């Protein structure tokens, strides 16, 4: 049942997803403004945009409420549905896709929402502080013990390697060399040291092949966008992901399998 009054006074706004996410590339400036308006309205009804539980807002009413021209609002909604950011339910009402995924945890809600118990949260923070102090103390004791152990030089560590298959042949090379090859193809050269750390973490988890295929798809995606917009790479560069962003939270998976579109 639709709530008569909302217990939400604001909603979480995820900065990285807003600045680096796909909506910045897919939508115009006006459409991004409409999207924030729809999110604000959806936050009053747990992700739903509707006049009643089974009744959608008439376009004219929604347009007047948000002070947006009807055609512009209708085009934006259809685009959001096409891009799977909105879902039109059987009743005709709208729902923000993955709404639950982007909400705060119960613990964080206690910090920011009125009426929630702060006592439980304070106890939790105290517990976290005790655990942290114990970890610090244990680490200090371990360091002292280690310093008292024989000072024999530890054997030199072998460099990390990555193994992959190319044209039916299994190849093993140092991770640093693999990164140099990968980074050379990446279109935006920013913070290579940070990117290298992320790259090594992916290789340790056996994700090198996925990351490499993701880059191939991402390069195809960028070329397709350049052709579609009729612009040069330097004009599109502000929208290109930072390498560390591409390597974080499995962003590369979004582009695996993207093919080059050739306009005849």
N, C-alpha and C positions, 0 to 999 in steps of 0.2 A: 504494500500500500504506500502511496506517495505521502511523504511527510508534509504536514501543514506548515510547520516551521522548521528551519534548518538548525542543526546544532553545530554546523561548520561556519566559522567566521573567516576562514582563509584556507587555502590548499597548498601543499608543498610544490614548489617550482624548482625542478631539477636543472641546474645551471648548465652542466655539461651537455645534457640532451638537447637543451634549447639552443646553445651556441654551436655545437658540433654535430647535432643530430640531422636526420634526413629532411626534416620539415623545412629547414633553412634553405635547402637546395630545391626541394619540390614545390615550395609555395612562394607566392609573391609577398611583398611587404604587407599589402592589405589583407591577404589571406591569413598571414600569421597573426595579425591583429584580431581577426574574426575568431581564430582558433583559441586565443586567450579568453575572449568573451565567452565562447562555448564551454571552455574548461571551468570558468567561474560559475556559470549557470549550472553545469553538471555537478559541481561540488555541493550544491544545495540539495541534491537528491541522489547521493551515492553513485555518481557517474551517469545518471539518467538525465535526458533533456526531454521533458514531457509536461503537458498540462495536467494530466492525471495518469493514473497507473496504466490505463489502456488507451489513453487519448493523447495523440501528438499535438504539439503546438501548430496551429495554422501558420503557414509561412508569413502571412500578413501580420499576425500578432507577434511572432518572434522577431520579425523585421522591425516592428515598431518598438518593441521592448529594448532591443539592442541598438536601435537607431542606425540601421544598416539598410541600404537599398535592397529591395526584394530579390532582384535578379543576381546581384553580387553575392548575397547571402546564400541563395539557392545553388549557384555555381560552386561556391566554396564548400558547402555541405556535400554536394555530389562528389567533389574532388577528394574530400576527406574520407568518404565512404569507399571510393575507388582505391585509395592508398591505405585502406584498412586502419585508419585512425578513428573512424566512427563506424558503428554498426547500426543499421536500421532493422529493428526487431519486427516480428510478425504483426504486432499491433500498429506499426508505423512510427513508433517512438524511437528516439535516438539514444545510443549508449556509447560512451567513450571506451573504445577497445583497450583492454589491459588496464582498466582503471584500478583494480585491486592491486596490481603489481607495483604501482607507484605510490602507494600510501605509506604513512609512517608505521613503524612497529608500535605495539601497545606501550612499550617502555618509553619511546620517544614522545608518544602522545601525552603521557603523564607530565612531561616537562612543559608542554606548550598549551594544552587544552584546559580551559577553566573547568572546575568541578572534579578534576581527577586528583587522586591522592598523591601528595608529594612525599608522605612518610615512607611509603614503600620504595619510592625512587631513591630517597636519601639513604635508606638501608642498603639498597643495591649498590649505590655509589661507594658507600663505606666498605662494602664487601670487595668491590673492585680495587679500592685503594689498598686493602690488606693483601690481596693477591699480588698486586703490582709490587708492593714493598717486599714481600717474600721472594718474588722472582729476582728483584734487585739484590737482596741480601745473599741469596743462593749463588747468583752470578759472581758477586764479590768474593765469596768464600772459594768458589771454584777457581777464580783467577789467582788467588793467593796460593792455593794448592798446586796449581799448574806451574807457578813460578818457582816452587820448591822442588819440582821434579827435575830429573837430569836434563841438562841443557843441550843434549845432543841435537844436532840439526835434523829437522824432519826432512825426509826425502822430498825432492822437488816434485810438485804436482804435475801430472801430465795435463796438457791443455785439453779443454772440453772439445768433443767432436760431435758431428752430426752426420748421420747416414741417410742417404736417400737414393732413389732409383731414377736414373735418367736414360732413356732409350734402351731399357732392358738391362742396364748395367748398374750394379750397386756401387755407390761412391761414398767414401767417408773422408771428410775434410774437417779442419778445425772450425769451431763455431764462429770465431772472429772472421775467418775467410768467407764463410757462408754469409755472414752479416754484410761484409763489404760488397759482395756480389748483389745481395738483396737491396741494400741501401742505395747502390748506384742506380738501380732502376726506379726507386721510389721518387715520385715527382717533387716532394717538398722536403728540403734538407734543413731540418731544425733539431737541435739538441741530440746529436748522434750518440752521446754517452748514455743518456736516458733511454733512447731507443734500443741501444745495444743490450742494456740490462733487461728490458722487456723481451727482446728477441731471444736472449739466452734462456729466460724463464720458459718461453714457449717451446724451445728446443728440448729442455729438460723434461718437459711433459709430452715429448714425442709429437709435437704439433707443427713441425717444420713444413711438411708437405702441404698441410692445410693453409698455413700462412703464405706459402709460395703460390699456391693456386688462388688464394684470396687476392694477392697482389695482382696476378694476371687479370682476374675479373675486375678489380678496381681500376686498373689502367684502361680496360675496355669500357668501363662505365664512364670514366672521365672523357675518353675520346668520343663516345656517343653523345655526351652532354655538350662538348665543344661543337660537334657537327650540328646538333639540334638548335643550339643557340647562335651558331655562326660567329663564335668568338675565338680568341687565341687563349692558350694555356695561362698566360700571365694575368688575363682578366678573370679567369676562373680560380686562380690560385687561392684567394681568400676562403673558398669553399672546400679546398682539399684538406683532408684530415692530417693532423700532425702524425708523424710515424708512431710515436708512443701511444697516441689515441687509437690508431689503427690496430696496434698490437695489444690493446687492453680490452678486457671484457668480451673477448671473442668477436670484436667488430669485423674482423676479416671474413668471418663466416657469411656475412651479409652479401658478399660479392663473389663467392665461389660459384662458378658456372655462368657468370655474366658473359654474354657473347658480344662480339663486335658487330654493330649494325652498319651495314654498308648501304648508303643511299645510291640507288642506280639512277 
